[in-house]
Amino acid sequence: MNHYPCINIHLDTITHNAHNLVSACERFGVKPAGVTKLACAYPEVGEAILAGGIGILADSRIQNLKKLRHLDGETMLLRIPAISQAREVVQYADISLNSELETLQALAVEAVKQHKLHQVIIMHDMGDLREGSFYQEETLQLAREVMKLEGLKLVGLGTNLACYGGVEPSIDNQTQLITLAQQIEAEHKITLSYLSGASSAGLPLMLRGDLPKGINQLRLGASVLMGIGLNDDPVPNTRQDTFDLTAEIVEIKVKPSVPAESTALDAFGHKPTFTDRGLRKRAICAIGKQDIDISQMTPKDRNIIVIGGSSDHLILDINDSDMPYHVGSLIEFELSYGGVLQCMTSEYITKRFI
Ligand SMILES: *Cc1c(COP(=O)(O)O)cnc(C)c1O
């Protein structure tokens, strides 16, 4: 078993963030759902989120929700379900976000078969142009159809923002969602349990005190797991150091910084360019582009320069570092959201839960 490279996942930080976000949301009448997709829904991460006081675990993929089925929380499927997965959706998700009648019909058939009441949140598009109908009348019509389907229970209305089109959650679009929900409630004489207004991108609006009363759910992923939200800005009272990466040095040599005669393309078909810093002490780490886009990782030792890499090698300039690195030393890196995603997905990177 390879120990390195390894991504370190600080579970206490996740619980800390979840706990503080639950408290912050409570003041504004919001109960967050905890989104696990960045961490591929490893059960350890699901447990850490639940330990922070969040009651619903949400993920885009049904394969991920399946990994969480033995935990206490309710499960919610975020990505609009595929008809071909209707059986698993009903089996592993208590709630799903939906926008298509054919899919809802397939879920209804499955729910009846499995003797379940599957909970449905209808998605309405407020202009970000990802999922949901953009037209109020279509969303109202879909709600009418769901009401008629045996096996399904209409429990909410939701929208997704700042994901594709870069539309920010605002007083205006959140108020429109509430108004639409009120129309559905009046027409069918029901109370919707969830008005699911946004992702972590909705936190700044809420923390300013501007989230309209009635929105009672935010689906929080990046903020719980990494302490970041809209535009990747840090969220107050959360920590950003949940994840880091450790890689091992396999070679240290002094070399010129410019290749002898560079005429060929690199392994990825690009013409490489070089900065001439003269003779420098360099290290090779056993990690490469097959594991992670190396622009998404930053050495914690600020005196190290990432020079480049190939599929399986990361080349570092360690000349200016004061640390006594040797072959076998470990180097630690901070990771961006995209970097964490790749490390969590890669089968070559060990997951170390701390
Ligand atoms: C990923 C996702 C979220 C969570 O977004 P974060 O920015 O990580 O908080 C919320 N809702 C939906 C529909 C998603 O796909």
The ligand as a Gaussian input file, in Angstrom:
#p B3LYP/6-31G(d) Opt

LIG

0 1
 C      -22.943000      21.423000      -5.355000
 C      -24.280000      21.935000      -5.063000
 C      -24.501000      22.679000      -3.911000
 C      -23.394000      23.035000      -2.930000
 O      -22.628000      24.101000      -3.437000
 P      -21.462000      24.738000      -2.550000
 O      -21.030000      25.914000      -3.344000
 O      -20.409000      23.692000      -2.446000
 O      -22.034000      25.101000      -1.247000
 C      -25.790000      23.114000      -3.659000
 N      -26.813000      22.831000      -4.499000
 C      -26.634000      22.114000      -5.625000
 C      -27.805000      21.834000      -6.500000
 C      -25.362000      21.644000      -5.953000
 O      -25.191000      20.931000      -7.063000

